[in-house]
Amino acid sequence: MTGDPRTRHVVVMGVSGSGKSTVAKGIGTVAGLRFAEADEFHSAANIAMMRVGVPLGDADRWPWLRDLAAWLADRSAEGVSTVLACSALKRSYRDALRQGQPAVEFVHLDGPAEVIRARMSGRTGHYMPPSLLDSQIATLEPLQPDERGVVLDASMTPDELIAAALSRLRLGSGHERHMDQAQPSI
């Protein structure tokens, strides 16, 4: 699938509690991209497992990733640019997302475990318990040099992260529609 070359597709990635949803919503609002929360695509069984502190395995994630890739492909076919808040912890998961839209750009929110754990402990209404943070950190594979994207310090404020992502990806202010590969940096 190649999708509409006039669209942009951004995935804000990182472990739970890194700020993905807040930053992705902000990017979507400023740049006019359709926002989706990957957590809303999880099956009831996956949510039940996480709620009780059981980490998901690859077999649990593949149907979810296929659904996300299909969502990206459908929006691209409609000519709609998107921003998706999704953990995308492994290279293979990011490859699966690229099956829906090969030119996905990633914004990896990376930060100290203590900062992220504190955020997770302070939030309410989310099914992902802080006890699963260590399993997510162990699973996380950083962006590779051939992956389009940037790495930002999750310790920054949400407004700083949104501004940095918009600037680095050249979104939201009339910048070129497609960027050259950006080298990840913190």
C-alpha positions in Angstrom: 0.0 0.0 0.0 1.3 3.4 -0.8 -1.6 5.6 0.2 -2.0 9.3 -0.8 1.4 11.0 -1.0 -0.2 14.2 0.0 -1.0 12.9 3.5 1.2 12.9 6.6 1.1 10.1 9.2 2.7 10.5 12.6 2.9 8.0 15.4 3.7 9.4 18.9 5.3 6.4 20.6 6.8 5.4 23.9 6.1 3.5 27.0 2.8 4.0 28.9 2.9 7.3 30.9 5.4 9.0 28.6 2.7 11.5 27.4 1.8 10.0 24.0 -1.9 10.9 24.1 -1.5 14.4 25.3 1.3 15.2 22.7 -0.5 13.4 19.8 -3.7 15.3 20.5 -1.7 18.6 20.6 0.0 17.8 17.3 -3.3 16.9 15.8 -5.0 20.1 16.9 -2.2 22.4 15.8 -1.4 20.6 12.5 -4.9 19.6 11.6 -4.2 15.9 11.7 -6.9 13.4 12.6 -6.1 11.9 16.1 -6.6 8.3 17.2 -5.7 6.7 20.5 -4.3 3.2 19.8 -5.6 2.1 23.3 -9.1 2.3 22.0 -8.3 -0.4 19.4 -7.4 -3.0 22.0 -9.7 -6.0 22.4 -11.6 -6.4 25.6 -9.4 -9.4 26.4 -6.2 -7.3 26.0 -7.6 -4.6 28.3 -8.6 -7.2 30.9 -5.1 -8.6 30.9 -3.5 -5.3 31.4 -5.9 -4.2 34.1 -4.8 -7.1 36.2 -1.1 -6.4 35.5 -0.4 -9.1 32.9 1.8 -7.8 30.1 0.7 -8.4 26.5 2.7 -10.7 24.4 3.3 -10.4 20.6 0.4 -12.8 19.9 -1.9 -10.4 21.8 -0.6 -7.4 19.9 -0.7 -8.6 16.3 -4.4 -8.3 15.7 -4.3 -4.8 17.4 -1.4 -3.7 15.2 -3.2 -5.0 12.0 -6.3 -2.9 13.0 -4.1 0.2 13.5 -2.3 -0.3 10.2 -5.7 -0.7 8.4 -6.9 2.6 10.1 -3.8 4.4 8.8 -4.3 2.9 5.3 -8.0 3.9 5.2 -7.3 7.5 6.3 -4.5 7.7 3.7 -6.9 6.4 1.0 -9.3 9.1 2.1 -6.6 11.8 1.8 -6.6 12.4 5.5 -3.4 13.0 7.5 -3.3 11.4 10.9 -1.6 11.3 14.3 -1.7 8.2 16.4 -0.8 7.7 20.0 0.6 4.2 20.1 3.3 2.5 22.2 5.0 1.0 19.1 7.6 -0.4 21.4 9.4 -2.9 19.0 10.7 -2.4 15.5 8.5 -5.2 14.3 5.4 -3.3 15.7 6.5 -0.2 13.8 7.0 -2.3 10.7 3.5 -3.6 11.1 2.2 0.0 11.3 4.1 0.9 8.2 2.1 -1.9 6.3 -0.8 0.6 6.5 1.2 3.6 5.6 4.9 3.2 4.6 5.9 6.8 5.2 4.9 6.9 8.9 7.0 9.3 10.9 7.6 8.5 14.6 7.9 10.8 17.6 9.5 8.8 20.4 8.9 10.2 23.8 11.7 8.9 25.9 12.5 9.7 29.5 13.7 8.5 32.9 11.7 5.7 34.3 11.2 7.6 37.6 9.5 10.5 35.8 7.2 8.2 33.8 6.4 6.1 36.9 5.4 9.2 38.8 3.1 10.3 36.0 1.5 6.8 35.8 1.0 6.8 39.6 -0.8 10.2 39.4 -3.2 9.5 36.6 -6.7 8.1 37.1 -9.0 6.1 34.9 -6.4 4.3 32.9 -6.2 0.5 32.8 -2.4 0.3 32.5 -1.0 0.0 36.0 2.4 1.4 36.9 3.5 -2.2 37.7 3.7 -2.9 33.9 6.2 0.0 33.2 9.2 -2.2 33.7 8.0 -4.8 31.2 7.4 -2.0 28.6 10.9 -0.5 29.2 12.4 -4.0 28.7 10.4 -4.4 25.5 11.2 -1.0 24.0 13.5 -1.0 21.0 14.7 2.5 20.1 14.2 4.0 16.6 16.7 2.7 14.1 18.7 5.0 11.8 16.5 3.9 8.8 13.3 4.8 10.6 11.8 8.3 10.0 11.4 10.0 13.3 12.7 12.0 16.2 13.3 11.2 19.8 12.2 13.8 22.4 12.9 14.0 26.1 9.6 13.1 27.8 10.7 15.1 30.9 9.7 18.3 28.9 6.3 19.8 29.4 3.5 18.8 27.0 3.6 22.2 25.4 7.4 21.9 24.9 7.0 18.4 23.4 4.3 19.5 21.0 6.3 22.5 19.8 9.4 20.4 19.4 7.6 17.7 17.5 5.9 20.2 15.2 9.2 21.9 14.5 11.3 18.8 14.0 8.6 17.2 11.7 7.9 20.6 10.0 4.2 20.4 10.7 1.6 23.0 11.2 3.2 26.1 9.9 3.3 25.7 6.1 6.4 23.6 6.1 7.0 21.2 3.3 4.6 18.2 3.2 7.4 15.6 3.4 10.5 15.7 5.4 13.9 14.1 4.8 14.8 11.4 7.2 15.4 13.1 10.6 18.1 11.6 12.8 16.8 10.7 16.2 18.1 12.8 19.1 17.2 13.8 22.6 
